[in-house]
Amino acid sequence: MIEDLDVFAVVVEQSSLNQASRLLNLSQPALSRKVAKLEEQLGVSLFNRNGKRLELTAIGRLTYTFALEQRQQQLRFLQSLNRYKSEEQTTVTFGASLTTLQTTMPPLVRSFTEKHPYAEVKLITGKTHEIVNDIRDKKADIGIVASSIHESGLVCVPLFDDHLELVIPKAHPLADKKQPGMQHLQGLPMIMFSKGTWYRKLIDDVFHRYMVMPDLRMEIDSFEAIVRLLPICMAAALLPRSYIGEQLLSSNELVSLHIPELEQTRRTTCLIYNEAADLGTAARQWIADTTAGFKSRKPMIRDANIRVEDNPPLLENEQLPAERDHNFGLN
């Protein structure tokens, strides 16, 4: 039917079976049969025939509009098909630790697929050391992890720094405090990450350094659960700034407060890849574009100005060894 619709559109545009037959390189009887076949398939009359003159019926005008739409859609498809055939067929495997999966990765993957719409994108997740192993073993091409990596053979490109901030309900007594300090966390009812996670280690270290002992109400592994429980329990939490979007705060009736001492919990999110890997042109160009993009936004990057407007991810449940491996040290 698609071919017959195209023939019908040519007849309408030429306003003559004779002229359309010459344009289509068809005999006039063959062209008449195609139009009649289309009318039979649709069960309607597309033309009013007054002698040699053809006048479109109301349904004929509707059919002509549809035929034009089909012609444009076919053209777009053929153009996409040609681009697909001409573009280098690429498969890129990204690796991300769970703490970066729902925040840093989506816009980065989107920027890649927009420039390479026919590339096959794979994504693997795991703990930071697992992603590093995958990059080293060439099971993944590019990794995004929330740590600085110093390992021979791997290239580590810092993207942005992140640190913890105090998050409390809008109705909390500290909400109006203009310059809160660590002393305000003493005895403060708090919901904290579970032991064994990197963020809990950061929090415990900074509390020990400033001799702060909060009133620990709950230990939870889920960012989303912590955020939702804060207003219910009228408690506070220390959350990474990069996860605290304006929409997230407003939709949960929360506010974030900056405490200067918490900048000591800074972590650097980095892009890593194996310098010996046989990366394709698309992957290498994406690395260059991403690196340049973050460098051009340096003032914002240093403040971890990557915001999450939707539900935050689950924590990366990394069990800490007795002595921290220097390759996965926190900044």
C-alpha positions as CSV (number, residue, x, y, z in Angstrom):
1,M,0.0,0.0,0.0
2,I,2.9,2.4,0.6
3,E,3.9,2.3,-3.0
4,D,0.3,2.9,-4.1
5,L,0.0,5.8,-1.7
6,D,3.1,7.4,-3.2
7,V,1.7,6.9,-6.8
8,F,-1.6,8.4,-5.7
9,A,0.2,11.5,-4.2
10,V,2.0,12.0,-7.6
11,V,-1.3,11.9,-9.4
12,V,-2.7,14.5,-7.1
13,E,0.4,16.7,-7.4
14,Q,0.4,16.4,-11.3
15,S,-3.4,16.9,-11.5
16,S,-3.4,14.5,-14.5
17,L,-3.1,10.8,-15.0
18,N,-1.3,11.5,-18.3
19,Q,1.4,13.7,-16.7
20,A,1.8,11.4,-13.7
21,S,2.2,8.3,-15.9
22,R,5.1,10.0,-17.7
23,L,6.7,11.1,-14.5
24,L,6.4,7.6,-13.0
25,N,7.4,5.9,-16.2
26,L,4.1,3.9,-16.2
27,S,1.5,3.4,-18.8
28,Q,-1.7,5.2,-18.2
29,P,-3.7,2.0,-17.9
30,A,-1.2,0.6,-15.3
31,L,-1.4,3.8,-13.4
32,S,-5.2,3.8,-13.4
33,R,-5.1,0.2,-12.1
34,K,-2.9,1.2,-9.2
35,V,-5.2,4.0,-8.2
36,A,-8.2,1.7,-8.5
37,K,-6.4,-0.9,-6.4
38,L,-5.8,1.7,-3.6
39,E,-9.4,2.7,-3.7
40,E,-10.5,-0.9,-3.4
41,Q,-8.1,-1.5,-0.5
42,L,-9.4,1.5,1.3
43,G,-13.0,1.0,0.3
44,V,-13.6,4.6,-0.7
45,S,-13.5,6.8,-3.8
46,L,-10.5,9.1,-3.8
47,F,-11.5,11.1,-6.9
48,N,-14.6,12.4,-8.5
49,R,-14.1,11.8,-12.2
50,N,-15.6,14.5,-14.5
51,G,-14.5,13.4,-18.0
52,K,-10.7,13.6,-18.0
53,R,-10.7,15.8,-14.9
54,L,-9.9,14.4,-11.5
55,E,-11.2,16.1,-8.4
56,L,-10.2,14.9,-4.9
57,T,-13.1,13.8,-2.6
58,A,-13.0,14.8,1.0
59,I,-11.6,11.4,2.0
60,G,-9.2,11.8,-1.0
61,R,-7.8,15.0,0.6
62,L,-7.3,13.2,3.9
63,T,-5.6,10.3,2.1
64,Y,-3.3,12.7,0.3
65,T,-2.2,14.2,3.7
66,F,-1.5,10.8,5.0
67,A,0.5,9.9,1.9
68,L,2.7,13.0,2.4
69,E,3.3,12.0,6.0
70,Q,4.3,8.5,4.9
71,R,6.6,9.9,2.3
72,Q,8.4,12.1,4.9
73,Q,8.6,9.2,7.4
74,Q,10.1,7.0,4.7
75,L,12.6,9.7,3.8
76,R,13.7,10.1,7.4
77,F,14.0,6.4,7.8
78,L,16.2,6.1,4.7
79,Q,18.4,9.0,5.9
80,S,18.8,7.3,9.3
81,L,19.6,4.0,7.6
82,N,22.3,5.6,5.5
83,R,23.8,7.2,8.6
84,Y,23.8,3.9,10.4
85,K,25.6,2.2,7.5
86,S,28.2,4.9,7.2
87,E,29.0,5.3,10.9
88,E,31.5,3.2,12.7
89,Q,29.8,0.5,14.6
90,T,30.7,1.0,18.2
91,T,30.1,-0.8,21.5
92,V,31.2,1.1,24.6
93,T,31.0,-0.4,28.1
94,F,30.7,2.0,31.0
95,G,31.4,1.1,34.6
96,A,30.1,3.0,37.6
97,S,30.1,2.6,41.3
98,L,26.6,2.6,42.8
99,T,27.1,6.1,44.3
100,T,27.6,7.6,40.9
101,L,25.1,5.5,38.9
102,Q,22.0,7.6,39.2
103,T,23.7,11.0,39.5
104,T,26.8,11.5,37.4
105,M,26.3,8.7,34.8
106,P,22.9,9.6,33.2
107,P,23.9,13.0,31.7
108,L,27.3,11.6,30.6
109,V,25.8,8.6,28.9
110,R,23.1,10.8,27.3
111,S,25.8,13.1,25.8
112,F,27.5,10.0,24.3
113,T,24.3,8.6,22.8
114,E,23.2,12.0,21.4
115,K,26.5,12.1,19.4
116,H,26.6,8.4,18.6
117,P,22.9,7.3,18.3
118,Y,23.7,4.0,16.7
119,A,26.4,3.0,19.2
120,E,25.7,0.1,21.5
121,V,26.0,1.2,25.2
122,K,26.5,-1.3,28.0
123,L,26.7,-0.4,31.7
124,I,28.1,-2.4,34.5
125,T,27.9,-1.5,38.2
126,G,29.9,-2.5,41.3
127,K,32.0,-1.2,44.1
128,T,34.8,1.1,43.3
129,H,37.5,-1.5,43.5
130,E,35.4,-3.8,41.2
131,I,35.1,-1.1,38.6
132,V,38.8,-0.4,38.8
133,N,39.5,-4.1,38.3
134,D,37.1,-4.2,35.3
135,I,38.9,-1.3,33.7
136,R,42.3,-2.9,34.3
137,D,41.1,-6.2,32.9
138,K,39.5,-4.4,29.9
139,K,36.0,-5.7,30.8
140,A,34.9,-2.1,30.8
141,D,36.1,0.8,28.6
142,I,35.4,3.8,30.8
143,G,34.7,4.0,34.5
144,I,33.2,6.7,36.7
145,V,34.0,6.3,40.4
146,A,33.8,8.5,43.5
147,S,37.5,8.2,44.4
148,S,40.8,9.3,43.0
149,I,42.6,6.3,41.6
150,H,46.4,6.0,41.5
151,E,47.3,2.9,39.7
152,S,49.9,2.1,37.0
153,G,48.4,1.7,33.6
154,L,45.2,3.6,34.4
155,V,44.4,7.1,33.5
156,C,42.4,9.0,36.1
157,V,40.7,12.3,35.2
158,P,39.2,14.3,38.2
159,L,35.8,15.5,37.3
160,F,34.4,17.2,40.4
161,D,34.7,17.3,44.2
162,D,31.9,16.5,46.6
163,H,31.5,16.8,50.3
164,L,28.8,16.2,53.0
165,E,26.3,18.8,54.1
166,L,23.8,18.9,56.9
167,V,20.2,18.2,55.8
168,I,17.3,18.9,58.1
169,P,13.5,19.4,57.9
170,K,12.3,23.0,57.3
171,A,10.6,23.0,60.7
172,H,13.8,21.9,62.5
173,P,15.2,24.3,65.2
174,L,18.5,24.6,63.3
175,A,16.8,25.6,60.0
176,D,17.2,29.3,60.7
177,K,20.8,29.0,61.9
178,K,22.9,31.2,59.7
179,Q,26.3,29.8,60.6
180,P,25.9,26.3,62.0
181,G,29.1,24.5,63.3
182,M,30.1,21.1,64.4
183,Q,29.1,21.9,67.9
184,H,25.5,22.1,66.8
185,L,25.6,18.4,65.9
186,Q,26.4,17.3,69.5
187,G,23.5,15.2,70.8
188,L,21.5,16.0,67.6
189,P,19.0,13.3,66.6
190,M,20.4,11.9,63.3
191,I,19.8,9.2,60.7
192,M,23.1,7.9,59.4
193,F,24.4,5.6,56.8
194,S,25.1,2.0,57.9
195,K,28.5,1.0,59.1
196,G,30.8,-0.3,56.4
197,T,30.0,2.3,53.8
198,W,32.4,4.9,52.7
199,Y,30.1,7.8,53.7
200,R,29.7,6.3,57.2
201,K,33.5,6.1,57.5
202,L,33.7,9.8,56.4
203,I,31.1,10.8,59.0
204,D,32.6,8.8,61.8
205,D,36.1,10.2,61.1
206,V,34.9,13.8,61.1
207,F,32.8,13.2,64.3
208,H,35.8,11.7,66.0
209,R,38.0,14.6,64.9
210,Y,35.7,17.2,66.5
211,M,34.6,14.9,69.4
212,V,31.0,15.1,68.4
213,M,28.5,12.4,69.5
214,P,25.1,12.7,67.9
215,D,21.9,11.0,69.0
216,L,21.9,8.2,66.5
217,R,18.3,7.2,65.7
218,M,18.6,5.0,62.6
219,E,21.2,3.4,60.3
220,I,20.1,3.1,56.8
221,D,21.7,2.1,53.4
222,S,19.2,4.0,51.2
223,F,19.5,7.7,50.4
224,E,15.8,7.7,49.5
225,A,14.8,6.2,52.8
226,I,16.9,8.7,54.7
227,V,15.4,11.7,52.9
228,R,11.8,10.5,53.4
229,L,12.4,9.7,57.1
230,L,14.0,13.0,58.0
231,P,10.8,15.1,58.2
232,I,8.9,12.2,59.9
233,C,11.5,11.7,62.6
234,M,12.4,15.5,62.8
235,A,16.0,14.3,62.5
236,A,19.1,15.4,60.7
237,A,21.5,13.7,58.2
238,L,24.8,14.3,56.5
239,L,24.3,13.8,52.7
240,P,26.7,14.3,49.8
241,R,26.1,17.7,48.2
242,S,25.9,16.3,44.7
243,Y,22.8,14.4,45.7
244,I,20.9,17.4,47.2
245,G,18.9,19.0,44.4
246,E,16.5,21.8,44.9
247,Q,13.6,19.7,43.8
248,L,14.6,16.9,46.2
249,L,14.7,19.3,49.1
250,S,11.5,21.2,48.3
251,S,9.5,18.0,47.6
252,N,10.5,16.6,51.0
253,E,10.3,19.9,53.0
254,L,14.0,19.9,53.7
255,V,16.8,22.4,53.7
256,S,20.6,21.9,53.5
257,L,23.0,23.8,55.7
258,H,26.7,24.3,54.9
259,I,29.1,23.5,57.8
260,P,32.7,24.6,56.8
261,E,34.3,21.7,58.8
262,L,32.4,19.2,56.6
263,E,34.5,20.2,53.6
264,Q,37.1,17.8,55.1
265,T,34.8,15.0,53.9
266,R,35.6,15.9,50.3
267,R,35.7,13.1,47.7
268,T,36.7,13.4,44.1
269,T,34.6,11.8,41.4
270,C,36.9,10.7,38.5
271,L,36.8,9.2,35.0
272,I,39.1,6.3,34.5
273,Y,40.2,4.2,31.6
274,N,43.0,1.8,30.7
275,E,45.7,3.6,28.7
276,A,46.5,0.4,26.9
277,A,42.9,-0.4,25.9
278,D,41.9,-0.4,22.2
279,L,39.3,2.3,22.6
280,G,37.3,3.2,19.5
281,T,37.2,6.7,18.0
282,A,33.8,7.4,19.6
283,A,34.9,6.5,23.1
284,R,38.1,8.5,22.9
285,Q,36.2,11.5,21.6
286,W,33.7,11.2,24.4
287,I,36.5,11.1,27.0
288,A,38.0,14.3,25.4
289,D,34.6,16.1,25.3
290,T,33.7,15.1,28.9
291,T,37.1,16.2,30.2
292,A,36.9,19.5,28.4
293,G,33.3,20.0,29.5
294,F,34.1,19.6,33.2
295,K,37.2,21.8,32.9
296,S,35.2,24.6,31.3
297,R,32.8,24.5,34.3
298,K,35.6,24.4,36.9
299,P,34.1,26.8,39.4
300,M,30.9,24.7,39.6
301,I,32.8,21.4,39.6
302,R,34.7,22.3,42.7
303,D,31.4,22.9,44.5
304,A,30.0,19.6,43.2
305,N,27.3,21.5,41.4
306,I,25.8,18.4,39.8
307,R,22.3,18.1,41.1
308,V,19.9,15.2,41.3
309,E,16.2,16.1,40.8
310,D,14.9,12.6,41.2
311,N,15.1,9.8,43.7
312,P,18.7,9.3,45.0
313,P,20.4,6.0,44.7
314,L,21.2,3.3,47.2
315,L,24.5,3.5,49.0
316,E,27.6,1.7,47.8
317,N,28.0,-0.9,50.5
318,E,31.8,-1.2,50.6
319,Q,33.2,-3.0,53.6
320,L,36.3,-1.2,54.8
321,P,39.5,-3.1,55.3
322,A,41.5,-2.7,58.4
323,E,44.0,-0.5,56.5
324,R,42.7,1.5,53.6
325,D,44.3,0.6,50.3
326,H,46.1,3.7,49.0
327,N,44.7,3.1,45.6
328,F,41.2,3.8,46.9
329,G,41.9,6.6,49.4
330,L,39.4,9.3,50.1
331,N,40.1,12.9,49.4
